Amino acid sequence: MQANVNDYLKGPEIPEKELVELMLRFKTDIMLWASPEVINAFNSFQESSGKGGIGTLVAVDRLYRAIRSDIGLSNRGLPVNSLVKMYLKDPSELEQ
């Protein structure tokens, strides 16, 4: 997967301490405000992210769908993995 190779999406690196603080706030917000579907999708994402590979991207897509649903948006008409494919330089890589 080459999501990190897109020159248009590069920005300044975030120091590790800031990243940890951001994730802590994000997790707290999810715990307090998100639906059970979002919480479960986030937990699945965390479990798969340690393994890397396509499973992580699939988990991200599921998380995005859960968040969209939670805020009242429909996912009808969006093929599986279409949300995460938007970030990939070559979306067909996810199909392999």
Residue, then its C-alpha position, 0 to 999 in steps of 0.5 A: m500500500q502506498a498511502n504515505v507516498n502521496d506528495y499532495l498529502k504530506g505535511p509536517e511531522i507530528p512529534e510523538k508526544e503530541l500524537v499520543e495526546l491527540m490519540l488520548r483525546f480522540k479515544t476519550d471523545i469516542m468513549l463518551w460520545a460515540s455509538p457502540e458501533v463506532i466504539n466496536a469499530f475503533n477497537s477492531f481497528q486498534e487490534s488490526s493496526g498492530k498487524g499491519g497490511i490490508g486488514t488495517l485498511v479494511a478496519v479503517d473503512r469499517l470505522y469510517r462507515a460507523i462514524r458516518s452512520d453515527i452522525g446520520l449519514s448513509n453508506r448506501g451506494l458506497p462499495v466496501n472499502s471505497l472510503v479508505k480507497m480514497y487515500l490510496k495512490d493506487p486503489s486497485e492494490l486493495e483488491q489484490 
